[in-house]
Structure formats: structure tokens, C-alpha cells
């Protein structure tokens, strides 16, 4: 069965964020791709606390780096990069079943090579309604993006 979406985390640094995202992927049937290096050990207690009890229900795939992800079989062909470095809103994107939602690391976002590969047409942002903060927490951003994409994919 084709997964509704793939979530790709580039070099995630905070175990509880990744655990929460993994839990959401298990609940929604999405595939989680972890692009290394990670900022924590995958058996980290904080990861378990945030979602590891769901880890056995999760389709999680590890990739040594971005290039390994791109070369992996079964990777999503259409990617959407979530970034603060664009003006295109994520509500304007048209997501399809099997698309990949790409998120950069908590501290530095996505590398320029990822921006170049995905391209401006598929780089979107979640809007801010004030200028007081840089960006949303990674797990919050993934949740918002995933459920909007699922709403479109599932038609509800």
C-alpha cells in the first residue's frame, strides 16, 4: 500500500521533536526518513518518551546523507521543502499522495544543496503572523504541514 506522505528530516538535532514526529507518522501512516547525521542516539530516552512506544508501528528509513536519500529506492519523487527562505505559502501548494515533505534541522534549516535540488516552485513556508520569532518548533511545523497535505490527499 502506498503511504499517503513521506516526511524527510534533514539532520534532526532534538530527540523529542523526532519522537513526536515519529508518533505522528505512525498514527497517519506516513513514512519517516531520517537523513543523518542525527544530533542524538536513536535509542535516546527522550526519543522514547516522545514517541518511541509507537516506533514499532512506524516505517522509518535511515539515510547516511542527502545523496543517499536521493538514491534510495522508494523515495518520494515529488518533494516539498518547508523553509523560512521563501514567500510562497504552504496553503497554495497542491499535494498529492506519496509526496515528500522535507524539513531542515532545528538550528540551521535545510542546506543550500537541498534548496537547489527541490527548487523555488516546491519551496513553501508556514506563515508567521508576527515578526517576534524566527520559526515554529520542528514537530509543530511537521504537524501543521502533514495535516494540511493529508487534508488535500484524503479529500476531507
Secondary structure, DSSP 8 states (H G I E B T S, - for coil): ---SEEEEEES---HHHHHHHHHHHHHHT-EEEEES--SS-TT-HHHHHHHGGGGGG--EEEESSHHHHHHSTT--SSEEEE-SS---BGGG----TTEEEEE-BTTTBS-HHHHHHH-GGGEEB---SSSS-S---HHHHHHHHHHHHHHHHHT-
